[in-house]
Amino acid sequence: MSIRVLVVDDSRFFRRRVTEMLESDPQIKVIGSAENGEQAVQMANRLRPDIITMDVEMPIMDGITATRKIMASRPTGILMFSSLTTEGAQATLDALEAGAADFLPKRFEDISRDREEACRVLCERVRAVGSRRLPRPRQMPAASVSTAVTNPLFSAGVQTATAVLAKSSAGVTDRRAVPGGELAPGRIKLVAIGTSTGGPVALQKVLSELPQNFPVPILLIQHMPGSFTKAFSQRLDKSCAIRVREAADGDRLEAGLALLAPGGKQMTLEGRVGQMRIRITEPEPGQNYKPSVDVTFSSIAEQMAGQTLAVVLTGMGADGREGARLMKQGGAKIWAQDEATSVVYGMPAAVVEAGITEQVLPLEKIGNALARIK
């Protein structure tokens, strides 16, 4: 069955170009196009696409407002097209908070100079986001609605959490998780979190539940362009009790400080216990993800695996699986987000299927569980 796409952009040329690229994939069918956000809202309700590609800046109604309206009436996977500028970063983060699932650069040359590769990436992203069936929104009092939690995957996790708690009280454990998920007091000295598609909103949800006096350092690895990570770290810092900033070469690990890997670079850990430092380096040839969860996790495995809790959140692909495997061999605890609350159940599924996770948790339970670290 084809994934049905609505293409939204005020440029006729861009709409035609996106349509041609998408329809080169036999699994994708473009069912309509709109030239502004107002048309997009109307056509989304009428055509019921599986996914919408959405521009940010448009006349009559911008893409962020349209995204918010669509997610409030009929939740749909939305893929934003964004410029890789500081202003574009802020707008894209606003769109993700409004409910968009993911984003791509509007200049396809920023994806790849090879047109066929750019087309492949676009179609792969559309298939991944478009295959996710989102729940209908629950009616909530207007006063309780926040742009930070408009993504319906948050409410989708409530039923999952209830089921998990029911199983726990009945003495039934998740067969995908290995024994020993409890956190011994004083054992965890570092938390490392890796994520991709859906990660910006997921990270904000998790980190906002941690107390200001959180007792250990945190490393964050989010697949994101270099022009976005500073703005994203600043946004997280404002919305969380803990401190968050973009990592810089030579940074020390500090309790209650979350360091976000810079986009386009690799973040590793080196030193000895009590004197660990961050190293920020250029990616090596052949490294597809910049930053890469596997690269950071692997360096942690060499330095302090037995004192680390690694968490793999929503994302495409399997980045993080091999690094988590190395960490597990060194005694690390591995958690993963569950399928019901993941925008794309790729990265979490990879570690779950590898049989190395102690806990598989819905998104809204992860922050609370981390907050119990002593």
N, C-alpha and C positions, 0 to 999 in steps of 0.2 A: 504494500500500500504506500502510495507516494506521500511525502511530507509536503503539505500545502502552505505556500508562502505568500504573504502580502508585502510588497515592496513600497516603502514610503520615503520620498525625497522630493524636494522642490525642483530638482534638475531633471529634465526629461532625458538628457544624455546619460546621467548617472543611473536613472531607473532602468533605461534600456540596457546599459552595460551590466548592471547587477543581474537583470533578468536573463541575459544571454549566458552569463557565467553559471547561474544556478541551474538553468535548464540543460546545461551540458551534462548534468548528473541525472541518470534515469530514475533515481529515487526521489527527485525533487520536482514539484510542479508549482509554478508561479500562477496564482489564481486571481491576482489583481494588483493594481498599483494606485497610490495616492500621492498628491503633491503637497499636502500639508497635514498637520496634526488633526485638524477637525475632520477632514475626510477619512483619516486613518481610524479614528474612533468609530465613525459611522460604518465603515467597511469592515472593521474588525467584528462588530456585532452582527453584521449581515452575512458576511462570508465565512466567519468562524475558522480563520486560518490556524494552522498548528504553530506557526512562528511568524513574526513580523520583523523585517529589517527596517530600522528607524534612523532617520537623520536627526541631529540635535537642533540645528537652527533652520527654521522654516517660517514662512509668513502665516498669518491668521492664528495658528496655534503651534507652539514649538514642540519638539519631540519629547521633552521631559514632562510637560503638562499632559500630552497625549498618552504617554506611558502610564502616568499616574491614573488617568481616567480609565484606560483599558484594564489595568490591573484591579481597579475597584469594581468594574462591572463584569468583565469576563476575562479572568487571568489567562494570559497567553505568553508563551516564550517570546521575548523581545531581544533582538541583537542590535545594539547601537553601532552606528558608524561615527567615529570621532576623529578630530584632528589631534596630532601628537604635540600639543602645545600646553603651556601652563593653563590657559583658559579652557582648552579642550579637556584637560584632566579634571578640572573642577566640574565642568558640565557633565562629563561622563560619570563621575562619582555621584553627582546629583541624580543622574538617570538610573544608576544601579540602586540607589536608595529608594527611588520611586518604584522599583520592581523589575527593571531590566535584568536579564539573566547574564549577559556578557556583552563584549564590545570588540570591534576590530577597527584598525586605522582606516580612515576614509580614502586615503591615498594607497591604492593597492601596492604601489612600489615600496611602501613601508612594511608590507607583509613579506614580499619577496620581489626581487627584480625579474624573476622568472614568472611570466604571466600564468603559465600552467600550474606552477606551484601555488601562486596566490589564489587561483581558482580552486585548487584542491583544498586549501586551508579554509576558504569561505564555505565551500560545500560541506566539508567535514564538520565545521562549527554549526552550520544550519541543521545538519542531520542530528547532531548531538542535542542541541537545545530544542529542536522541533519535535523530537521523539518523546520529550518529557511531558506527561499529562499533569497539568496543574489543577488543584482543587478549586471549587467555587468559593468565593470569599464569604466569610461569615459576617452577618450583620453585627456591627459594633457601634456603640455610641460615638458620635462625632468627636467628642472631647477626648476619647481614648486612642484616637488614630494618630500615629506619628510617622513622619516620612521615613524614619529609621527602621520601621518594622512593617512597611507595606508589602514586602515580599511575602506572598501567601505560603511559601514553604515553611515559614515560622509556625503558622497555625496548623499546617499539615502535620507537623511533628507532634502535636498534642495527643492525637489518638495513638501514635506510635509509642510515645512515652508512657501512656497509660497501660498499653499492652506489655511493655518491658517491665514496669513495676509490678503488674499482676503476675507475670512469670516469676519474677524475683521472689515475691511473697509466697509463691507456691513451691519454691525450691527448684524451679526449672531454669537452666542456664542456656544461653545462646550457644548452639553447637559450633558456630563459626569462631567463637572466642576460646583462647587457650586459658588454662587455669592460672590463678595468681594475679588477678587484676587489682587487688587491693594495694593502696599506697602506704607503705610503712612510714611512720613519722620520722622525718629527718633524712630519709633516703634520697628523695628527689632534690637535685641541686640545679636542674635546668629543665625548662619546657621548650620544645621546638615544635612549631606548627607549620605544616606545608599545605598549600592549597592553590587552586587555579580558578576555573570557571565557577562563578558564584561566590568566590572567596572573599571579596571586599565586604559584602554584607554579612557573610558568616563570621568573619574575623571581628567585625564591629559588635556583633551579637555576643560572641564569646568573651572578648576582652572587656566589654562594658560591665560584665558581671563580676570582675575581679576586684578585690579591695585594694585601696591605696597602699596598704602594707603587705602586699603579696610577697611571700618570702623568698622567691627565687627569680633569676633572670629568665627572659623569654626571647627566643629567636623566631622571627616570622619570615617565611619564604612564600611569596605570592607572585605568580606569573603576571608580570605587568611591565609596560615600557618604562624606560629610564626617566621620561618626562613626567611620569605619573606618581612614582613612589614617594617623592618628597611631599607632594600635596596629600597623598593618601595617609602618610604617617602623621602629618599635621592634623588631619581630620580625626584620625583615631585618638590622637593625644587630647583633643578638645572634648571628645565624647566619652573618655574613659577616666577612671580614678587613677589607674597606673600611668606611668610616663611612657610615651611612644615616640620614637624618632627614627629617621632613616639611618641605617648603620654606616659608619665611616671606618676606614682602615685604622686599626690600632685601638678601637673602642674596647673598653673593659666590660665584662659582664657585671651587672649590678642588680640586686634584688629589686623587684618592682619596676624594672625598666625593660620594655620590649623594643628590640632592634629589628627593623624591617630591611631585608636585603634590597639593595638598590637595583632597579631595573637595568637590564643589559650587562650586569656584572655577576660574579660568583662570590658567595659569602662562605668562608670557612672559619674554623675555630682552631687555634693553636696555643701552645703554652703548657703549663702544668696547673694542677689543682690549686685554686686560690689566686692564680695569676693568668687566667685565660684571656686571650685577646682575639678580636675579630680581624680577619684578613679579607680585604676586598680586592679582587683580581679580575683581569680581563678573561672572558671565556676562552676556552681552548677550542681549536677546530673540531667540529663534529658534535659539540654540545648544543643540542636543540633548544634547551630551556635556559634562559638567562634572566633571572636566576634559576637554578635547578635545585629542587628539593633533595634529589639524590646526592648532589655534590655536598650540600651542607650536612645532611644526615651522615654521609660517609665520613666526613671530617670529625663529627661528634663521636662516631663509633670508635675512632682512633684515640680520642682524648678522654671521654668521660661517659661512655655508653651506659655503664652500670648505674649512673646517677641521673639518667635522663628519662623524661617522659616525652615521647613523640606523639603528635596528634596529626592525622591526615584528614583533611576536610575535603569538601566537594571539589571536583575538577575532572577535566578530560585526561585520558591517557593513563599512564602508570608511573609517572614521575614520583619518586619517594619510596617505591616498593623495595628496590635493591638496597638503598641506603637504610631503610627501616629493617631489612633483613640482617644487615651487618650490625646494626644497633642491637637488635634482638639477641644476636649471638653473643654480644658483649654484656647482656643483662638488662637492657633497657625495657621499659614498659611502652607498649604500642597501643594507641587508641585510634578508632576510625569513626567518622560520621556515618550514620545509617543511610540506607537508600531512600527512604521516604522523605527525608529533609534535604537531600543533596540535589542541587540544580542539575549536575551531571554526576552520575555514580560511576566514575571511572577510577580516579586515584584511590578513593576509599575502598572500592571493590577489589582493587589489585592487592592491597595489603590484607584484606579479609580473606580473599581466596588463597593467598600464600600461607594462611594458617598461622600468622604471627601476631594477631591482635588479642589483647586481653579484654578490651571493652569495645562494643559497637553501640554507639549512643546517638540519639536524636540531637539535633543541633542545640535545642534549648536546654539540654541537660549537661552539655559539655562545660560551659562556663562555671556552672554551679559545682560540678565535680572537681574542676581545677581549683576552685576557691577553697576546697577542703584540704589542699596541700598544707602540711605543717612543716 
